[in-house]
Amino acid sequence: MAGVAGERCVNDALLVVSELISNADRHGGGLRVFAASVEGGHLWLEVADHSDVLPESAAPDPLVPGGFGWSLVRRLSVDTQVRLHTNGDEPGKTILVSLGLE
């Protein structure tokens, strides 16, 4: 990303990728696909897993650890999309995230 993205984008991307891949491993049956590309002034991140359970934000509870990742991903992203896989018998989903390059 050197020379293409600003420092903020790089830092946000590292956090978003870490969160999405951790969640794919922890909640989604493992990582299926990871891809990154730059197009139209955005960094596009794609993470697919093996679960058809949609991500959701946890209700804020200071006594319960975790559960803030999806809210964080959505806050740092320009756009987030979740697509359920419709081909084949294996369930799964793809999360597509865009970040501004600034």
N, CA, C and O of each residue as an XYZ file, in Angstrom:
408
protein
N       0.821     -1.194      0.000
C       0.000      0.000      0.000
C       0.860      1.251      0.000
O       0.351      2.368     -0.093
N       2.172      1.054      0.105
C       3.073      2.204      0.116
C       2.897      3.018     -1.162
O       2.867      2.472     -2.265
N       2.782      4.314     -0.996
C       2.646      5.201     -2.136
C       1.236      5.315     -2.679
O       0.979      6.150     -3.546
N       0.321      4.503     -2.194
C      -1.061      4.529     -2.675
C      -2.002      5.033     -1.598
O      -2.907      5.820     -1.874
N      -1.788      4.580     -0.369
C      -2.700      4.904      0.722
C      -1.990      5.750      1.775
O      -0.783      5.626      1.983
N      -2.760      6.606      2.429
C      -2.237      7.408      3.524
C      -2.085      6.577      4.785
O      -2.563      5.446      4.863
N      -1.418      7.150      5.762
C      -1.149      6.450      7.022
C      -2.439      6.035      7.729
O      -2.516      4.941      8.288
N      -3.431      6.888      7.707
C      -4.710      6.557      8.357
C      -5.346      5.326      7.717
O      -5.819      4.430      8.417
N      -5.357      5.285      6.394
C      -5.930      4.140      5.686
C      -5.185      2.860      6.033
O      -5.801      1.821      6.274
N      -3.864      2.937      6.058
C      -3.061      1.752      6.376
C      -3.390      1.256      7.784
O      -3.613      0.063      7.987
N      -3.421      2.166      8.748
C      -3.722      1.767     10.125
C      -5.130      1.207     10.259
O      -5.338      0.193     10.924
N      -6.100      1.869      9.626
C      -7.483      1.371      9.665
C      -7.578      0.004      8.997
O      -8.265     -0.886      9.497
N      -6.892     -0.165      7.870
C      -6.930     -1.445      7.155
C      -6.351     -2.568      8.003
O      -6.907     -3.666      8.036
N      -5.253     -2.312      8.681
C      -4.662     -3.343      9.543
C      -5.635     -3.769     10.635
O      -5.752     -4.957     10.937
N      -6.327     -2.811     11.223
C      -7.290     -3.121     12.276
C      -8.495     -3.878     11.720
O      -8.937     -4.864     12.310
N      -9.025     -3.418     10.586
C     -10.196     -4.065      9.981
C      -9.858     -5.492      9.535
O     -10.628     -6.419      9.787
N      -8.723     -5.667      8.883
C      -8.321     -7.010      8.429
C      -8.144     -7.934      9.619
O      -8.607     -9.074      9.596
N      -7.480     -7.454     10.652
C      -7.276     -8.265     11.849
C      -8.611     -8.694     12.452
O      -8.783     -9.854     12.829
N      -9.540     -7.772     12.542
C     -10.850     -8.074     13.125
C     -11.630     -9.065     12.264
O     -12.181    -10.036     12.784
N     -11.683     -8.831     10.954
C     -12.461     -9.706     10.079
C     -11.879    -11.121     10.009
O     -12.627    -12.099     10.030
N     -10.569    -11.234      9.928
C      -9.956    -12.563      9.854
C     -10.079    -13.278     11.195
O     -10.323    -14.484     11.229
N      -9.915    -12.558     12.293
C     -10.102    -13.170     13.614
C     -11.524    -13.687     13.774
O     -11.742    -14.783     14.291
N     -12.500    -12.883     13.321
C     -13.897    -13.311     13.433
C     -14.212    -14.481     12.512
O     -14.991    -15.363     12.875
N     -13.613    -14.498     11.323
C     -13.809    -15.641     10.429
C     -13.304    -16.913     11.093
O     -13.929    -17.968     10.985
N     -12.187    -16.813     11.771
C     -11.615    -17.968     12.463
C     -12.428    -18.330     13.704
O     -12.718    -19.503     13.939
N     -12.790    -17.341     14.482
C     -13.461    -17.564     15.764
C     -14.943    -17.934     15.601
O     -15.447    -18.805     16.310
N     -15.631    -17.275     14.675
C     -17.091    -17.437     14.579
C     -17.570    -17.993     13.245
O     -18.722    -18.412     13.134
N     -16.707    -18.007     12.226
C     -17.165    -18.330     10.885
C     -16.678    -19.642     10.319
O     -16.795    -19.874      9.116
N     -16.136    -20.502     11.154
C     -15.690    -21.804     10.658
C     -14.379    -21.750      9.890
O     -14.006    -22.720      9.231
N     -13.685    -20.637      9.970
C     -12.387    -20.515      9.309
C     -12.444    -19.621      8.084
O     -13.501    -19.393      7.496
N     -11.289    -19.132      7.728
C     -11.160    -18.236      6.580
C     -11.263    -19.018      5.281
O     -10.615    -20.051      5.115
N     -12.071    -18.526      4.373
C     -12.220    -19.131      3.047
C     -11.436    -18.341      2.002
O     -10.722    -18.925      1.186
N     -11.567    -17.011      2.027
C     -10.917    -16.138      1.046
C     -10.535    -14.832      1.720
O     -11.282    -14.302      2.543
N      -9.366    -14.320      1.362
C      -8.994    -12.945      1.691
C      -8.457    -12.316      0.420
O      -7.639    -12.912     -0.280
N      -8.920    -11.109      0.124
C      -8.421    -10.377     -1.036
C      -8.432     -8.895     -0.716
O      -9.260     -8.417      0.059
N      -7.500     -8.174     -1.324
C      -7.432     -6.720     -1.184
C      -7.120     -6.129     -2.544
O      -6.324     -6.678     -3.305
N      -7.755     -4.999     -2.847
C      -7.486     -4.316     -4.110
C      -7.738     -2.825     -3.936
O      -8.429     -2.400     -3.010
N      -7.167     -2.044     -4.840
C      -7.374     -0.604     -4.849
C      -8.104     -0.252     -6.128
O      -7.680     -0.609     -7.227
N      -9.222      0.465     -5.962
C     -10.028      0.841     -7.126
C     -10.904      2.030     -6.752
O     -11.487      2.069     -5.669
N     -10.987      2.986     -7.648
C     -11.899      4.114     -7.466
C     -11.634      4.927     -6.212
O     -12.576      5.423     -5.595
N     -10.380      5.075     -5.821
C     -10.053      5.856     -4.641
C     -10.305      5.161     -3.322
O     -10.299      5.788     -2.263
N     -10.529      3.851     -3.394
C     -10.806      3.073     -2.185
C      -9.921      1.829     -2.129
O      -9.500      1.286     -3.150
N      -9.661      1.408     -0.910
C      -9.083      0.099     -0.658
C     -10.248     -0.836     -0.382
O     -11.047     -0.592      0.522
N     -10.345     -1.902     -1.158
C     -11.419     -2.877     -0.999
C     -10.848     -4.121     -0.342
O      -9.848     -4.668     -0.807
N     -11.474     -4.569      0.731
C     -11.072     -5.766      1.452
C     -12.211     -6.770      1.375
O     -13.375     -6.421      1.571
N     -11.870     -8.006      1.093
C     -12.866     -9.066      0.971
C     -12.440    -10.224      1.862
O     -11.329    -10.740      1.739
N     -13.333    -10.625      2.759
C     -13.070    -11.752      3.650
C     -14.278    -12.679      3.593
O     -15.406    -12.256      3.850
N     -14.041    -13.935      3.258
C     -15.117    -14.927      3.202
C     -14.835    -16.018      4.222
O     -13.685    -16.376      4.478
N     -15.919    -16.540      4.801
C     -15.789    -17.633      5.771
C     -16.805    -18.726      5.457
O     -17.437    -18.707      4.401
N     -16.956    -19.666      6.363
C     -17.785    -20.851      6.135
C     -19.109    -20.819      6.900
O     -19.752    -21.857      7.050
N     -19.517    -19.673      7.376
C     -20.746    -19.566      8.162
C     -21.725    -18.616      7.481
O     -21.328    -17.607      6.898
N     -23.004    -18.953      7.562
C     -24.024    -18.054      7.023
C     -24.656    -17.181      8.112
O     -25.676    -16.532      7.879
N     -24.046    -17.169      9.295
C     -24.517    -16.305     10.372
C     -24.003    -14.891     10.110
O     -22.802    -14.673      9.952
N     -24.929    -13.940     10.068
C     -24.571    -12.557      9.762
C     -23.896    -11.898     10.959
O     -24.253    -12.176     12.104
N     -22.923    -11.026     10.702
C     -22.291    -10.317     11.812
C     -23.280     -9.350     12.441
O     -24.166     -8.818     11.772
N     -23.113     -9.134     13.736
C     -23.963     -8.169     14.415
C     -23.173     -7.488     15.513
O     -22.191     -8.023     16.028
N     -23.623     -6.306     15.853
C     -23.000     -5.560     16.939
C     -23.593     -6.023     18.258
O     -24.799     -6.240     18.371
N     -22.735     -6.169     19.244
C     -23.189     -6.595     20.561
C     -23.834     -5.430     21.296
O     -23.485     -4.268     21.089
N     -24.780     -5.772     22.156
C     -25.342     -4.748     23.026
C     -24.251     -4.317     24.000
O     -23.554     -5.163     24.559
N     -24.099     -3.026     24.205
C     -23.025     -2.575     25.090
C     -23.247     -3.058     26.522
O     -24.266     -2.758     27.145
N     -22.295     -3.796     27.017
C     -22.331     -4.283     28.395
C     -20.904     -4.242     28.926
O     -20.077     -5.059     28.520
N     -20.603     -3.322     29.813
C     -19.227     -3.182     30.287
C     -18.715     -4.402     31.054
O     -17.512     -4.525     31.285
N     -19.599     -5.285     31.443
C     -19.193     -6.476     32.196
C     -18.905     -7.674     31.298
O     -18.417     -8.703     31.767
N     -19.210     -7.540     29.998
C     -18.981     -8.642     29.060
C     -17.877     -8.226     28.091
O     -18.020     -7.234     27.376
N     -16.776     -8.980     28.063
C     -15.685     -8.609     27.147
C     -16.035     -8.926     25.700
O     -16.812     -9.837     25.414
N     -15.440     -8.152     24.794
C     -15.586     -8.415     23.362
C     -16.917     -7.956     22.805
O     -17.713     -7.301     23.478
N     -17.132     -8.327     21.533
C     -18.391     -8.023     20.880
C     -18.454     -6.677     20.199
O     -19.526     -6.252     19.769
N     -17.319     -5.991     20.092
C     -17.331     -4.656     19.519
C     -16.715     -4.603     18.124
O     -16.658     -3.535     17.514
N     -16.261     -5.725     17.623
C     -15.539     -5.758     16.354
C     -16.345     -5.301     15.167
O     -15.855     -4.499     14.373
N     -17.562     -5.778     15.013
C     -18.367     -5.412     13.851
C     -18.673     -3.917     13.867
O     -18.639     -3.267     12.821
N     -18.972     -3.368     15.041
C     -19.199     -1.926     15.153
C     -17.949     -1.159     14.741
O     -18.043     -0.140     14.056
N     -16.793     -1.636     15.147
C     -15.534     -0.996     14.794
C     -15.292     -1.047     13.289
O     -14.911     -0.044     12.685
N     -15.509     -2.206     12.687
C     -15.338     -2.356     11.233
C     -16.252     -1.382     10.499
O     -15.816     -0.699      9.572
N     -17.487     -1.315     10.898
C     -18.442     -0.427     10.233
C     -18.095      1.045     10.421
O     -18.302      1.856      9.518
N     -17.573      1.386     11.582
C     -17.220      2.781     11.858
C     -16.017      3.235     11.027
O     -15.979      4.376     10.567
N     -15.040      2.352     10.835
C     -13.827      2.709     10.098
C     -14.023      2.654      8.586
O     -13.224      3.224      7.844
N     -15.052      1.993      8.126
C     -15.263      1.753      6.705
C     -16.159      2.813      6.072
O     -17.041      3.380      6.718
N     -15.906      3.062      4.795
C     -16.797      3.906      4.009
C     -18.076      3.124      3.698
O     -19.176      3.677      3.706
N     -17.907      1.825      3.424
C     -19.036      0.971      3.082
C     -18.734     -0.454      3.513
O     -17.590     -0.904      3.438
N     -19.758     -1.159      3.964
C     -19.640     -2.588      4.267
C     -20.808     -3.318      3.628
O     -21.944     -2.843      3.650
N     -20.517     -4.471      3.062
C     -21.548     -5.309      2.466
C     -21.324     -6.742      2.927
O     -20.186     -7.193      3.059
N     -22.414     -7.445      3.169
C     -22.343     -8.858      3.525
C     -23.155     -9.620      2.496
O     -24.329     -9.327      2.271
N     -22.518    -10.600      1.874
C     -23.183    -11.400      0.837
C     -23.157    -12.872      1.248
O     -22.096    -13.454      1.471
N     -24.335    -13.447      1.341
C     -24.412    -14.881      1.626
C     -24.103    -15.657      0.365
O     -24.511    -15.262     -0.727
N     -23.388    -16.754      0.506
C     -23.076    -17.596     -0.652
C     -24.326    -18.359     -1.039
O     -25.014    -18.917     -0.185
N     -24.613    -18.381     -2.309
C     -25.815    -19.058     -2.780
C     -25.505    -20.248     -3.675
O     -26.414    -20.950     -4.118
N     -24.223    -20.475     -3.943
C     -23.883    -21.602     -4.814
C     -23.332    -22.758     -3.986
O     -22.565    -22.552     -3.045
N     -23.723    -23.953     -4.339
C     -23.242    -25.126     -3.636
C     -24.003    -25.379     -2.352
O     -24.903    -24.625     -1.983
N     -23.626    -26.451     -1.680
C     -24.305    -26.858     -0.455
C     -23.641    -26.307      0.801
O     -24.232    -26.341      1.880
N     -22.419    -25.800      0.669
C     -21.699    -25.316      1.839
C     -22.113    -23.885      2.156
O     -22.068    -23.019      1.282
N     -22.522    -23.626      3.413
C     -22.897    -22.254      3.775
C     -21.671    -21.356      3.833
O     -20.535    -21.830      3.858
N     -21.917    -20.075      3.855
C     -20.825    -19.122      3.991
C     -21.265    -17.724      3.633
O     -22.375    -17.497      3.151
N     -20.365    -16.794      3.881
C     -20.648    -15.400      3.568
C     -19.346    -14.720      3.184
O     -18.256    -15.178      3.526
N     -19.490    -13.612      2.463
C     -18.371    -12.754      2.119
C     -18.665    -11.370      2.651
O     -19.754    -10.833      2.447
N     -17.698    -10.799      3.328
C     -17.801     -9.430      3.811
C     -16.886     -8.583      2.946
O     -15.691     -8.855      2.834
N     -17.458     -7.553      2.336
C     -16.722     -6.633      1.470
C     -16.724     -5.271      2.144
O     -17.779     -4.737      2.487
N     -15.539     -4.718      2.330
C     -15.363     -3.464      3.052
C     -14.570     -2.508      2.183
O     -13.607     -2.915      1.533
N     -14.960     -1.241      2.164
C     -14.132     -0.252      1.466
C     -13.663      0.802      2.469
O     -14.393      1.215      3.370
N     -12.419      1.215      2.272
C     -11.800      2.259      3.087
C     -11.300      3.343      2.151
O     -10.771      3.045      1.080
N     -11.462      4.596      2.543
C     -10.907      5.680      1.753
C      -9.392      5.661      1.821
O      -8.818      5.347      2.864
N      -8.743      5.992      0.722
C      -7.283      5.914      0.656
C      -6.568      7.045      1.382
O      -5.350      6.982      1.547
N      -7.277      8.072      1.821
C      -6.609      9.210      2.462
C      -5.914      8.819      3.739
O      -5.307      9.666      4.395
